[in-house]
């Protein structure tokens, strides 16, 4: 996490710092990204960087956390096309909007793809931070489903939120294999291979499983 001195910077300087850092990490893998390049572009002394962050790893993890939080904010900012949607249809729509975030914020999504599919030396910690960022939001969505009478109120909310969090955070890996996507192109910011209709079909099947489980349906 940033040191207090970073948050004490004027907003314009903080924003410029983060945009420059994001550009560096989105365009290169972790090992190739350079703090020297960041401070050179900002025209600040390298020592200033260490007044704001412990090291490159500290900055990178903060950027990942910001990207994950921004994706949640993006989804929450969009009004559902139909306010009367069922909980399950609404959740499916949320998943689709998460994919649309890719096109609206390509650099933020690019750093997420690089973290997920690149050669990050602390990938497990990064994934854990992403899960923690989304856990509370998933819990809120579940509570809405309970309030609407569409989800069993006696369910263990923490357990269900945890399981759904595991699914949603690993869903990109499944899509990569299922739709035969090229992770390298995604890391480079090339999203031309993404087929929203095909992705939507996978989401629909995923929500059918969440809604009906594994039991054979009675006719």
N, C-alpha and C positions, 0 to 999 in steps of 0.2 A: 504493500500500500504506500501511497505517496507520503512523504514527510509533511509536517505542518507548514513548512516553508513553501511548499508547492501550492497549498490551498490559500496561502496569504498573498500569492501573486495576483495582480489585476486580472480580471476575467479574460481580457483580450490576449494577454500573454499566456495564460493557461491554455486557452483554446488553440493558439498558434503552436504551442509546444505539443499538444496532443495530436493535432492534425499532421504535424511534421513526423512525429513518431509513428503514427498510424500508417502514413505513406511509406515509411522505411520498412516496417514489418510486413505490410501487405504485399510489398513488391519483392521481398526476399525471404528465404527461409531463415529460421532463428539464428543459426550459426553465422550466416552471411550478413545479417543486419548489423549495422554499426552505430554505436553511440557517437563516435567521432563524426559520422555523416550527419547525424541529427543536430548536434551542436553547431556544426559548420553551417548548415542551412539556416539555423536560427541566429547565427552570428553571436553566440554566447560562449563564455569560457567553459571548457570541459568540466572544471571544478564545480560549476553551477549545477550541472546535472546531478552530482552527488549530494547536493544540498536538497534536492527534490526527491530522489529515489536512491535506494541502497545500491542497486546495480541494474544491469540490463534485464535480468530475470524478473526483478521486482516491477520494472516498467512494463514488461511484456504481459505479466499476469494481470496487471491493472487494466491494460488495454483489452484483454480478453473479457474481463469482467464488465467493462464499459460496453463492449460489443454485445454481450449477452443481455445486459440490462436495456440497451437501446432496442434490441429486437422485441423484448417484452413490451416496452413503451410504444413501439410502432404498432404492434398488434392491438394493444388496448386502445389506441387512439382511433381505430377504424370502427365506425358503426356497422354492426351486422346488417347484411342486406334485408333481412327479415327479422324484426324484433320478436316475432312469435316462434322462431326456430326452437326445436326441441334441444335439450342439453346435448345430445349426441350429434345432431346436425351442426349445432353451434361449435362444438369441439372440433369437428371435422373442418369447419370453416377456419378455425384458429390455426390448424395445421397448415392449411393452404396459404393463409396470410403469412405464416412463417416463411414459406418458400418465396412469396412475393417480396419479402424483405430483401432477398438476394438481389433482386433487380433494382429496388429503390435505394439500397445502401450497399453498393458493390464492394467498396473498400472494407467496410466493417465486416461484411460476410466473407471477404477474401481472407482476412486474418483468422477468422474462425475455421475456414477450410484448411488453411495452412497448419493451424494448430492440430486439427483432427487427423489430417492425412500426411502431413510432413514428418520430418525427422526431429521432432521436438524432444529434447532430453528429459523433460519433466512433464510428459503428456498426461500421466495419471493425475497429478495435482491440478493441471489445467482442467481436465474433465470434471474433477470433483468440484471445482469452483463454479463451473457452468451449471452443474446439477444443483448446487446450493442457490444459485441465482434464480432458477426456475421453480424450485420446490414450493415456495410460498404462493406463487401465482397459480400453480396447479391446484393447490389446496383451496384457493379462493374459487376457482372454477367448479370444483367438486361441491363446495358449499352452496353455490348457486343451483347446481343440479338437485341437491337435497331439498333446498327451499322450494324448488319448482315441483317437487314430488316425483321426479324422474329417476332418482337414485335412492337405493335402500338406506334409510337414515341410520340403521344400526351397524353399518359397515365401519371397520376400523379406518378412519379417515387418513391417519398417518401412513398406514400400510398401503392403502390404495394410491395415495399421492406419491409414495415412494416408488411403487411399481410403474405407475404411469410416467413418472419422471425418468425411470430407466428406459422405458420404451421410446419416449420422445427424444431423449438425448442421444440415443443410438440409432435413431431412425434414418439419419443421413447415410450411415454405413450400409443399412439394408437397401436403401434406394440406389446407392452406387452399384451394388451387386445385381439387384433385381432389374434395373433399367440399363445395365451395362454402360454406366457413365465412366468417363475418364477423370479420375481425381486430379491429375496433373493440370488439366485444362481448367478445372474449378479453382485450383490454387492460383492459377495465373489470371483469374478473373474472366475467363471465357465461359459464359453461361448459355451459349447458343445451343448446346446439346440438351438443355432442360426442356422437357415436354410437359407442360402443366396438366394437360388432359390425362396423360399416363400417370403422373404423380397423384392427381386427384383420385384416379381409380384405385391406387394403392391405399390412399388415406381412407377411402370408403370401406375397403375390406378390413382395414385395421380397426375402424370404429365398429364394424359389425362384430368383430371378435370381442372388443371391449364391452359392447352392449349385451351380447348373447353368450359369451364364453365358449367353452368347449363342448358343452352338452348337446346332444342331438336334438334338433328342434322338432317339436310335435306338429304334425300337419292338422 
